Amino acid sequence: MEHEETARAARLAGPEGTALLDRLAGTDRSGAAALRIGTALRREYDAALVADAMALADLRDRAAAKFARAGSMWFTRDGLEQASSEVIARHRAARYRGRGRLTDLCCGIGGDAIALADGREVTGVDLDPVHLWMARRNVAVHGGTLHPVRCDVRDADLSGTDGVFVDPARRSTGGRMRTGDSEPPLDWCVGLTERTDAVGIKAAPGVDHAAAPPGWELEFVALGRELKEAALWSPALAGARTRATVLDTDGTAHALAGEPDPDDGDTGVPVVEPGRWLLDPNPAVTRAGLVTALAGRTGASRIDRRIAFLTADDEPPGTPFARTLRVIDSRPWDQKRLPRLLRELDVGAVDVRRRGLAGDVDALARRLRGRGSRRATVVMTRVGDRPWGLVCVDP
């Protein structure tokens, strides 16, 4: 028997639904406009069809930030929220280069299958019939073919597969699970190597480093300055113990790889007071524990053994792994004097970065906003045992 929601989606894919979606594409449906449009369309179409079409049109608009062909794709709200962006999915799919048949477990609406199916055969496994219906069509929109299989991923037939990617659910009916929890559990996903050597696992960016078994790689992925997610790669696909990957919007990948910094902070990198330049590492670098690797690449020093900011007296080479700032003031933290100091430095708009000190960043930024002509970044941090403040500007 056809699933009720799948039947609704299929009706939306039919001639009436397609015509309705075409009319909605590109229209302003914000605020009162949505009510006016909905009222007008219900004079011509069934109310349920109009509601479904407007919901999908809204999701397609939102999905444009993740998918280049979002206007032709199929989404549910949960499916879109849980799907990786196309840029990240294509970056991950490159790990399987040279592999033939792949299986995408917990494929959802097909966000990863779109990239995995580029030039190869892919099977998508999910228990949700609506998501499977959508995944097949979303892959087709991008020129690929997905073989959908509806079952519990634990029961999936992996015979003949050359690699597996799995995106275990990190949400339940009660909401988001605790960091590290998923369904299926992470240890089950790791155990897939008993059935195929090439396994990739999507994880939350807060995943514990200890979750990656010996020989596996733990990769943290940022899109620009925003940390998006992590992935665990089995030994057959791994290239390092940890990796920080920074993706440009066009998909260009910048990778920093190596052994993570020790917990005691004893990295061998010189610790000095802040100099003329400050490097604020990308969050993928800090989560990967690769601040020392970044220091080695840029010739920078640390301002504290346990603080991720780096510093240099000479302008460091440009790097995609950190934001480089020019320091115009550096002294022990004095919040009472700070507003006067910013006025003296002709600072108006202020961003606040905080590491190692407690404080409400947004509230402080509002209090410090002035009338000066310069935009600055105020850094709250520690140097040794002392609270420290820096005022920085872009170079």
KARANOR-V286487 format. One record per run of one state. SS is the DSSP state (h for helix, s for strand, l for the rest). FROM is the first residue (numbers start at 0). TO is the last residue. If there is no record, write none. Layout:
BEGIN
SS;FROM;TO
SS;FROM;TO
END
This chain:
BEGIN
l;0;2
h;3;11
l;12;13
h;14;23
l;24;30
h;31;40
l;41;45
h;46;62
l;63;68
h;69;71
l;72;75
h;76;81
l;82;84
h;85;95
l;96;100
s;101;104
l;105;109
h;110;115
l;116;120
s;121;125
l;126;127
h;128;140
l;141;144
s;145;149
l;150;151
h;152;154
l;155;161
s;162;165
l;166;167
s;168;168
l;169;169
s;170;171
l;172;173
s;174;175
l;176;181
s;182;182
l;183;184
h;185;193
l;194;197
s;198;202
l;203;207
h;208;210
l;211;215
s;216;222
l;223;224
s;225;232
l;233;240
s;241;246
l;247;251
s;252;257
l;258;269
s;270;270
l;271;275
s;276;280
l;281;281
h;282;287
l;288;289
h;290;297
l;298;299
s;300;301
l;302;308
s;309;311
l;312;320
s;321;331
l;332;333
h;334;343
l;344;345
s;346;353
l;354;359
h;360;367
l;368;372
s;373;382
l;383;384
s;385;393
l;394;394
END
